[in-house]
Amino acid sequence: MADQLSARDVLRIRDFRRLWLGQLVSEAGDGLTNLTLLLLVNHLTGSTAAIAAMAIVLAVPPLTVGLLAGAYVDRADRRRIMLASDLLRAGTVLGFILVGSADWLWLLFTLAFAQATVGTFFTPARGAILPRIVPTEGLLAANSIAQATRVVSSILGAGLGGLLIGLMGVYWPAFVIDALTFLASFAFIVGLPASVGRVTQAAGGVATGLRASLLAGLRTIGRSRLLATTILALAVCMLGLGAVNVLFVPLLVDVLRVGPAWFGPVELAQSSSMILAAGLVGTLANRLGATRIVAGGLAAIAVVIGLLAAVTEIWHVLVLMFVAGWFVAPFQAAVVTVLQTNAADAERGRVMAVLQAAMSASSVLSMAFAGIVGEVVGVRNVFLIAALIVVAGAIVAVLGYRGRRTAGRAASEPGSEDEPAAPDGSVAAPVPAGPTTAVPID
């Protein structure tokens, strides 16, 4: 097996740099808007249940629309899907400016749902197109760069959002800036060669109809223990992380009594270690393999969540988020790499969409639990419960991966048990690693 490429090697690929720069600016705007939405809901209602409702609204589209979106992504030009998504979301986020009171909360939820729905097409398209840009041995490094970039972008967005809201008391500039970042992402993606968006069909062709196509993708996942284990472990994990995501704002604002300006430093603490960890992913992959990184990452994340339940000072949060970053970046990169290297090009969109749907379903349940139970048992106790659930996800990964070769190696070795099969029963041919981004794990 060829040695894994480093982050520096991957960044030398021109088309990867285009998607990476587009991701950098776009997700900075996303981080700004996502924090602003939660803070705006908290400002208008003062209710953790309302915050949970907003988080649920953002999580429902991948569950209700995402599966069909993944099937569509495997049938259409993925580059064009990404371009259309950027333009539509640029217009949608501007509508948030109209919401200035609790009476207009319904509009905020409606527009948030619309934006997230469009995103269900963009996310699997970007994840499926990455192996057309980066060779197999560079996927883990590329995904790690993308995940670290997400957090760096969140720092910029959250830091700016905290300053605007904490110092100036305004919300609308966040939405204008986010719209501009979508347009910037469009400009980078439009420069990619048209050929990278075309789907490479398997020898047996493509199933007719979206429903048949979706069922074919689900059968592919069912036949691969690596794919099924990864998706199940992440679904269990999100039963815990969904609650953490929705109650993180109340933990800082209501429990620790700190202002919005602290969200920037908190994001910085995690992102700094994620950037450092991204440079070590190639070494970790050569020594451990992607599946061990997934299982170990889940266990480490569970420990961090448990410790967050006991924090009493903001500096405790800063330390724990710095520690978490060392595990989060390799973990997220390894999850996406397992899926990309164990699914044929013609099925990657559906595999990515199933992952997002499974995670969203778990998130909806978890966030509903957090919104209702959080006000009864308290934020700290919900964090403890979430930590135990993530431990269960780690156990699922350990048991499911046992006896299986590391993802990436399995996909690259002909005749591997977990290599995706073509519709005619033969082993699917590997996707060519052309000169021609990564999927976020939320």
Backbone hydrogen bonds, N-H to C=O, Kabsch-Sander energy under -0.5 kcal/mol:
donor,donor_aa,acceptor,acceptor_aa,energy
5,L,137,E,-2.9
10,V,6,S,-1.9
11,L,7,A,-2.1
12,R,8,R,-0.6
12,R,9,D,-0.9
13,I,10,V,-1.9
14,R,12,R,-0.6
15,D,435,P,-0.5
17,R,13,I,-2.0
18,R,14,R,-1.8
19,L,15,D,-1.8
20,W,16,F,-2.6
21,L,17,R,-2.8
22,G,18,R,-2.2
23,Q,19,L,-2.5
24,L,20,W,-2.4
25,V,21,L,-1.9
26,S,22,G,-2.3
27,E,23,Q,-2.7
28,A,24,L,-0.9
29,G,25,V,-1.6
30,D,26,S,-1.9
31,G,27,E,-2.6
32,L,28,A,-2.0
33,T,29,G,-2.6
34,N,30,D,-3.4
35,L,31,G,-1.9
36,T,32,L,-2.0
37,L,33,T,-3.0
38,L,34,N,-1.9
39,L,35,L,-2.7
40,L,36,T,-2.7
41,V,37,L,-2.6
42,N,38,L,-2.5
43,H,39,L,-2.4
44,L,40,L,-2.6
45,T,41,V,-2.3
46,G,41,V,-0.6
46,G,42,N,-1.5
51,I,47,S,-1.7
52,A,48,T,-2.5
53,A,49,A,-2.1
54,M,50,A,-2.0
55,A,51,I,-2.2
56,I,52,A,-2.4
57,V,53,A,-2.4
58,L,54,M,-1.8
59,A,55,A,-1.1
60,V,56,I,-2.0
63,L,59,A,-0.7
63,L,60,V,-1.1
64,T,60,V,-2.4
65,V,61,P,-3.3
66,G,61,P,-1.9
69,A,65,V,-2.3
70,G,66,G,-2.5
71,A,67,L,-1.8
72,Y,68,L,-2.3
73,V,69,A,-2.5
74,D,70,G,-1.3
75,R,72,Y,-1.8
76,A,72,Y,-1.3
78,R,76,A,-0.6
78,R,197,G,-2.7
81,I,77,D,-1.8
82,M,78,R,-2.0
83,L,79,R,-2.0
84,A,80,R,-2.6
85,S,81,I,-2.2
86,D,82,M,-2.1
87,L,83,L,-1.8
88,L,84,A,-2.4
89,R,85,S,-2.4
90,A,86,D,-1.9
91,G,87,L,-1.5
92,T,88,L,-1.9
93,V,89,R,-2.2
94,L,90,A,-0.6
95,G,91,G,-0.5
95,G,92,T,-1.6
96,F,93,V,-1.3
97,I,94,L,-1.3
98,L,95,G,-1.6
99,V,96,F,-1.6
100,G,98,L,-0.7
104,W,101,S,-1.6
105,L,102,A,-1.6
107,L,104,W,-0.8
108,L,104,W,-1.5
109,F,105,L,-2.3
110,T,106,W,-2.2
111,L,107,L,-2.7
112,A,108,L,-2.0
113,F,109,F,-2.3
114,A,110,T,-2.1
115,Q,111,L,-2.6
116,A,112,A,-2.3
117,T,113,F,-2.1
118,V,114,A,-2.0
119,G,115,Q,-1.8
120,T,116,A,-1.0
120,T,117,T,-0.8
121,F,118,V,-1.4
122,F,118,V,-1.2
123,T,119,G,-2.6
125,A,121,F,-1.1
126,R,122,F,-2.4
127,G,123,T,-2.2
128,A,124,P,-2.4
129,I,125,A,-1.5
130,L,126,R,-0.9
132,R,129,I,-1.5
133,I,130,L,-2.1
134,V,130,L,-2.4
138,G,135,P,-2.1
139,L,136,T,-1.4
142,A,138,G,-2.5
143,N,139,L,-3.0
144,S,140,L,-2.0
145,I,141,A,-2.4
146,A,142,A,-2.2
147,Q,143,N,-2.3
148,A,144,S,-2.6
149,T,145,I,-2.5
150,R,146,A,-1.9
151,V,147,Q,-1.5
152,V,148,A,-2.5
153,S,149,T,-3.2
154,S,150,R,-2.1
155,I,151,V,-2.2
156,L,152,V,-2.1
157,G,153,S,-2.8
158,A,154,S,-3.9
159,G,155,I,-3.2
160,L,156,L,-2.1
161,G,157,G,-2.8
162,G,158,A,-3.0
163,L,159,G,-2.0
164,L,160,L,-2.8
165,I,161,G,-2.6
166,G,162,G,-2.8
167,L,163,L,-2.3
168,M,163,L,-0.9
168,M,164,L,-1.0
169,G,164,L,-0.7
169,G,165,I,-0.6
170,V,164,L,-1.4
174,A,171,Y,-1.3
175,F,171,Y,-0.6
175,F,172,W,-0.8
176,V,172,W,-1.4
177,I,173,P,-2.4
178,D,174,A,-2.0
179,A,175,F,-1.9
180,L,176,V,-1.8
181,T,177,I,-1.8
182,F,178,D,-1.8
183,L,179,A,-1.5
184,A,180,L,-1.8
185,S,181,T,-2.4
186,F,182,F,-2.1
187,A,183,L,-1.8
188,F,184,A,-1.6
189,I,185,S,-2.5
190,V,186,F,-2.4
191,G,188,F,-0.9
192,L,189,I,-2.0
196,V,193,P,-1.3
197,G,194,A,-1.3
198,R,195,S,-1.0
201,Q,199,V,-0.8
205,G,202,A,-2.0
213,S,209,G,-2.2
214,L,210,L,-2.7
215,L,211,R,-2.4
216,A,212,A,-2.1
217,G,213,S,-1.9
218,L,214,L,-2.2
219,R,215,L,-2.1
220,T,216,A,-1.8
221,I,217,G,-1.9
222,G,218,L,-2.4
223,R,219,R,-1.7
224,S,220,T,-0.9
224,S,221,I,-0.7
225,R,223,R,-0.6
228,A,221,I,-0.6
228,A,224,S,-2.6
229,T,225,R,-2.5
230,T,226,L,-2.1
231,I,227,L,-2.3
232,L,228,A,-2.4
233,A,229,T,-2.8
234,L,230,T,-2.0
235,A,231,I,-2.1
236,V,232,L,-2.4
237,C,233,A,-2.3
238,M,234,L,-2.4
239,L,235,A,-0.8
239,L,236,V,-0.9
240,G,236,V,-0.6
240,G,237,C,-1.6
241,L,237,C,-2.4
242,G,238,M,-2.0
244,V,240,G,-1.4
245,N,241,L,-2.9
246,V,242,G,-1.8
247,L,243,A,-1.7
248,F,244,V,-0.8
251,L,247,L,-2.0
252,L,248,F,-1.8
253,V,249,V,-3.1
254,D,250,P,-1.8
255,V,250,P,-1.9
256,L,251,L,-2.1
258,V,252,L,-2.2
262,W,259,G,-1.9
263,F,260,P,-1.9
264,G,261,A,-0.6
266,V,262,W,-2.0
267,E,263,F,-2.2
268,L,264,G,-2.4
269,A,265,P,-2.3
270,Q,266,V,-1.5
271,S,267,E,-2.7
272,S,268,L,-2.3
273,S,269,A,-0.9
274,M,270,Q,-2.0
275,I,271,S,-2.6
276,L,272,S,-1.6
277,A,273,S,-2.6
278,A,274,M,-2.2
279,G,275,I,-1.0
279,G,276,L,-0.5
280,L,277,A,-1.6
281,V,277,A,-0.6
281,V,278,A,-0.8
284,L,280,L,-2.4
285,A,281,V,-2.9
286,N,282,G,-1.9
287,R,283,T,-1.5
288,L,284,L,-3.5
289,G,284,L,-0.9
290,A,407,A,-0.6
293,I,289,G,-1.5
294,V,290,A,-2.1
295,A,291,T,-2.2
296,G,292,R,-2.6
297,G,293,I,-2.4
298,L,294,V,-2.0
299,A,295,A,-1.7
300,A,296,G,-2.2
301,I,297,G,-2.5
302,A,298,L,-2.0
303,V,299,A,-1.5
304,V,300,A,-1.9
305,I,301,I,-2.3
306,G,302,A,-2.1
307,L,303,V,-2.1
308,L,304,V,-2.0
309,A,305,I,-1.0
310,A,307,L,-1.6
311,V,308,L,-1.1
316,H,313,E,-0.9
317,V,313,E,-1.0
318,L,314,I,-1.9
319,V,315,W,-2.2
320,L,316,H,-2.3
321,M,317,V,-2.7
322,F,318,L,-1.7
323,V,319,V,-2.1
324,A,320,L,-2.6
325,G,321,M,-1.7
326,W,322,F,-0.7
326,W,323,V,-1.0
327,F,323,V,-0.5
327,F,324,A,-1.5
328,V,324,A,-2.7
329,A,325,G,-1.5
331,F,327,F,-2.1
332,Q,328,V,-2.9
333,A,329,A,-2.1
334,A,330,P,-2.4
335,V,331,F,-2.2
336,V,332,Q,-1.8
337,T,333,A,-2.1
338,V,334,A,-2.4
339,L,335,V,-1.6
340,Q,336,V,-2.7
341,T,337,T,-2.5
342,N,338,V,-0.7
342,N,339,L,-0.6
343,A,340,Q,-0.6
346,A,200,T,-0.5
347,E,344,A,-2.0
348,R,344,A,-0.9
348,R,345,D,-0.8
351,V,347,E,-2.2
352,M,348,R,-2.8
353,A,349,G,-2.2
354,V,350,R,-2.6
355,L,351,V,-2.0
356,Q,352,M,-2.3
357,A,353,A,-2.7
358,A,354,V,-2.8
359,M,355,L,-2.5
360,S,356,Q,-2.4
361,A,357,A,-2.6
362,S,358,A,-2.0
363,S,359,M,-2.5
364,V,360,S,-2.8
365,L,361,A,-1.8
366,S,362,S,-2.6
367,M,363,S,-3.5
368,A,364,V,-2.2
369,F,365,L,-2.0
370,A,366,S,-2.4
371,G,367,M,-2.7
372,I,368,A,-1.8
373,V,369,F,-2.9
374,G,369,F,-0.6
374,G,370,A,-1.8
376,V,373,V,-1.2
377,V,373,V,-3.0
378,G,373,V,-0.7
378,G,374,G,-1.0
382,V,378,G,-1.4
383,F,379,V,-1.8
384,L,380,R,-1.7
385,I,381,N,-2.1
386,A,382,V,-2.4
387,A,383,F,-2.0
388,L,384,L,-1.6
389,I,385,I,-1.8
390,V,386,A,-2.2
391,V,387,A,-1.8
392,A,388,L,-1.6
393,G,389,I,-1.6
394,A,390,V,-2.0
395,I,391,V,-2.0
396,V,392,A,-2.1
397,A,393,G,-2.0
398,V,394,A,-2.5
399,L,395,I,-2.5
400,G,396,V,-2.6
401,Y,397,A,-2.4
402,R,398,V,-0.9
404,R,401,Y,-2.5
409,R,406,T,-1.1
410,A,406,T,-2.2
412,S,408,G,-0.9
413,E,409,R,-0.9
413,E,410,A,-0.7
416,S,413,E,-1.6
419,E,416,S,-1.2
422,A,426,S,-3.3
425,G,422,A,-2.5
428,A,420,P,-2.1
434,G,432,P,-1.5
442,D,440,P,-0.7
